[in-house]
Amino acid sequence: MNKYLCILTLCAGSVSVSAVAASSSILFAPSANDQVPQALGKISSAALQARATATSALDHQPAQISWALESSKALDAAPTPFVQQSREFWTDVSETELRGGIKLTTSSAGALIRLSPQGGNAGALDAAGILIRRNGSTQSASVASSTVADTRALRSAGMEVTDGSLAFRLAPSGGSGELEIAAPNAQGRYLVHVFEPDSTLVLSLSADRDTVLVGNKVTFHAALKDGGNARALALASGIVTAPDGYSTDLHFSKNVDGSFNATFTPDAAHTIGPQLWEAHAFTATRMGKLSLLRDAKTAFAVSAPTARFNSTTQVSHDASGLRISFGIDATSASRYQVSAVLYGHGSDGVLHPAALGQSAAWLNAGSGKVELGFDAAALAGSGLSAPFELRDLRLVDQANMAVIERRERALAIAD
């Protein structure tokens, strides 16, 4: 956890400021990339129970902190969503399927294959008893592989695997293409994981935002590249899973460039705590007459709109520093955190990052306010001057550390 976030969460004691006249200001209209609740939503009963536990440990005393930033370093206007890249895929097979042989396609030599018993299955496999069939010949995995690792070796390497798991890396001399894996002594179901570390075929999966409000849409993008060049996917499907175990299908549609998009709208019933949701994509591309698989997953946060900034914003500036009081409407009592980056003008007449401020205060349900302060030392340390602009404004519910509202550009401050 960021040390400044720790300070806001744990420290007590209000910051005294001298009384000065305050001027009212209006937040900028939201941009397309902003996350702004249109209305405060209802909280599910399960979420209310979780909030009661979380809020009971929160400090009720307000806190403020600010510090100067290096004005020469550019900051991102908004967080860049994570992009998951994958050279792997998974498939679940039955005892009958594995005994008879399952066909796999690889795009490069030296693929890593792992077999893991599922559902309490105790059917551990041995490399000598696994058959690798390709190009008209059959070899045991112990012969066809350059490396073999059992459950103990995998766990020693830090992997969380089920009992009886076995992994092997096919020898580079075996090449790539279609192969068949059979285990005549298989018992129960197995998860088969294929990873191609040297493959040039890489699937990317990303969300258009890292946080989404309940009732709003998040879009997922799946695209394949071959050595850096775009390659069309033949198909894509997927699922979304929530922290409470709920899952639902993702319906992908194909774009003209061969990539796929899917949209998803989370609902409040499964938004309980701070845990992340996951999106899984299962894709395939054509390799001649063969089909090559790639799977990927990415995580995103879902926030319930428990609070939002209202139109009551006041700015005061004197010798002690700059303070912005934000009016906040809350549907649930909690400790709410406000943070933002203050930009000021340099000698070049251009806006540069001057200081970062963070504040937190306990608010009951209804209307309240949180004051964000930038002390004189932080402002002087930046070497920048008015007019100022407030950017990357965030409102966080510390009951679950959910980002409720976020604005790239928030407020103009004349002096």
Secondary structure as UniProt FT lines:
FT   HELIX           3..10
FT   STRAND          23..25
FT   TURN            32..33
FT   HELIX           45..55
FT   TURN            56..57
FT   STRAND          63..68
FT   TURN            71..72
FT   STRAND          83..86
FT   STRAND          88..93
FT   HELIX           95..100
FT   STRAND          102..106
FT   STRAND          112..117
FT   TURN            119..120
FT   HELIX           127..129
FT   STRAND          131..134
FT   TURN            135..136
FT   STRAND          137..140
FT   HELIX           141..144
FT   STRAND          145..149
FT   HELIX           151..156
FT   TURN            157..158
FT   TURN            163..164
FT   STRAND          166..170
FT   HELIX           172..174
FT   STRAND          177..182
FT   TURN            184..185
FT   STRAND          190..195
FT   TURN            197..198
FT   STRAND          201..207
FT   STRAND          211..213
FT   TURN            214..215
FT   STRAND          218..226
FT   TURN            227..228
FT   STRAND          229..231
FT   STRAND          235..241
FT   TURN            243..244
FT   STRAND          247..250
FT   STRAND          253..254
FT   TURN            256..257
FT   STRAND          260..264
FT   HELIX           268..270
FT   STRAND          277..287
FT   TURN            288..289
FT   STRAND          290..303
FT   STRAND          307..318
FT   TURN            319..320
FT   STRAND          321..330
FT   STRAND          334..345
FT   TURN            347..348
FT   STRAND          351..363
FT   STRAND          366..375
FT   HELIX           376..382
FT   STRAND          385..397
FT   TURN            398..401
FT   STRAND          402..413
//
